[in-house]
Amino acid sequence: MTSPSRTASEQLLLSHAAEQAAGRFTLPFPRGTAVFLDAANFKGEGSEYALSAVRAAFSRQGMVLAPTRDKAQTVIELRMGAMSLDQMNWLVGLPAMSLPVLSSWSTFSTPELSLYSRKDRSAVAEISAFAYDAKTGAPVPMPDHAAGSTEIRSHKLLMVFSWGKQEVRPGDQALQGGPWWKIW
C-alpha cells in the first residue's frame, strides 16, 4: 500500500528514466551559450521533475539558462513524448480470483497459486526538442529526442522462493554509464 498515488519504487523508476533521457541530449552549442527552455508544450504527469532534469543536464553541458527569450541566443522547445510505467505479469498456475457465493450474493477470494510467476515494471521517459535562433527564428541543428528507461523484475517459484533485479535504489545516481543491475 502507498499513501501517495505512486509507490516509492514507481517514483524512482520514473525519475531515473527522466534523468537518463535528459542526460542523453548532447548539445552542439559552445559552452556559455544562453538558452531559453520553452516548456509550454511540456505537459503530463511528472513533467516538472523531467523539466528540472533537462535544466540540470543542460547546465552540466555548460549552457547558461536564460530567464527569458529576449536574453537567450537559442530557444529550445521541449515536448514530452512519454513518461509512464508499464507492468507485465507472467503466471504459470492459477491467478487470484473472486468467486461468487450463491446463497449470500457475496464473493469469496482465493490467493494466487503459482508454480512460477514474474512481474516486470518498467518506466519510459522520452523527451523531444527542437532549437531555433532567438533573434531570427532560424532552426538550429540539435538532437531531436532522447529516451531513458529503467526496470524492476521479480520472480517467484513455488509461491515461496523469490528473487529479482532492479536498476534503481534510493540515492543511486541515474546517469552512471551503461545499464547496471543490482541483485536484491
N, C-alpha and C positions, 0 to 999 in steps of 0.2 A: 504494500500500500504506500501511497505517497500523498503528502499534503498539497503541494502544488500540482498543476495539471501534468507535468512531466517528472519522471523519476530522475535522480541524480545521474544514473547511467545514461539515460536518454539525453540529458543536457550536455554531458561530457562528450557523447558521440557527436552531437550537432555542433558544439563549439569547436571541437578539434577538426571536424570536416571543414568548417568555415575558415579556420586558421590555415589549414592546408591549402584550400583554394586561393585565399588571399596571398599566401606566400609563393604561389606558383606564377603570379604575374611578374614578368621580367620587363621592366620599363626601359625603353630605348632612349630616355631623356638623360641629359647630363646631370650630375649631382648639382643640387641647388636650384633646379627648375621649380618655379612656383606653379603648383597645380591646384585647381579647384575641383573638388569632387561633387558632381551633381547627382544627388541621390533621390531626386524627385520620383523616379520610377523604380526605386529600390525598396520594394514593399513586400511584406509577408512575415510570417512568424519567424522570429529570430533575426530579422533584418538589422536591428540596432547592434547586436553583437557582431554580425558579419561586417557591417559597415565600419565598426571600430577596428576589426581585424584588418580590413583593407587599408584604413588610415595608418595603422601601425606598420604594416608591410611596406607601404609606400614611403613612410618616414625612414624605415631601416635602409631603403634603397637610396636615400639622400634627397628625396623630394621635399620641398617646402610646401606645406599645406596652406594655401591661401584662404583667408576667411570669406572672401567674396570673389565673384567672377572678374571684376574690374582690376583686382590686384594679382590676377593669375596670368601666366604665359600660355598655359594649356588647360583646357577644361576636359575632364574625364567623366563621361556619363556612365553610371552603373545601372545594371538591371539584374534582378535575381532570377536565375533560371530555375533553381531548385534549392530547397533547404528543408529536407524532410527525412523521416525514418521509414524503412521497410522492415517488415517482420515476416519470417518464414518459419513454419513449424513442420517437421517431419516426424511421423509416428509409425512404428510397427507395433500394433496392439490395438487396444480399444480406447477411444478418446473419452474424456469426462462427458457425462450425459445427464440430462434431466429427464426422468421417466414419469409419466402421469400415474397417479394413484386413483383408480376409478371411483372408489367409494366416497372420497372427500374432495375430489376435483383439485387436489394439490399435486405437487411434484416431489419426486424422490431423486436426489443427486447421487451419481456414482463417481468415484475418482477415476483418473486416468490409469489404465492398466497397460503398461508398456513393456515390451521386450527391449526396445531401443527407441529413443527419441532424440531429436536435435532441434535446437532453437537458434535461429540466426536473427540478429538485429543489426541493421546497417544504416548508417546515416550518409547522405549525399548532400554536398553543397556545390552549386555551380553558379558562378558569377560571370556575367557578360559585361563588356565595356567597349566603348569607343572614345577616341580622343579627337579634339579639334583645337585649332589655334584660337585663343580667347579674343584676339583682335579681329582677325579676318574670317574666322569660321571655317577655314580650310582644314580638311581632315589631316590628322597626324597619325602615321602608322604606329600601331602597338598591338600586342596580343589581344584578340577579341573575346576570349573567355578562358576561364580556369576552373578546375574542379578539384574537389577533395572528397575522400570517403574514409570512414572508419567502421569497424565491425566488432561485434561480440558474438561468439559462438559457444554454445554449451551443449554437452552430450549427456545422456543418461542411459545406463544399461541395467536391465532387470529392475527398474524402479529404485535402485539403491546406489549404484556406482555412478558418480558424476565427475566430469572433467570439462575443461573448456579453455578458451583463449580469448584475449581481448587486446585491443590496440591502445586503449586509453585507461588511465588511472588518475585519480585526483593529484594535481601537482606536476604531472608529466608535461614535457614540452611537446607540442603538437608538430613542430616544424623540424624535428630532428630528421636526418636524412633517411630516406627509404622506408619501406614498410617494416614494422617491427612488432613482434608478438610477445606477449607475456603469458606464461602459463599460470593458471590460477593455483 
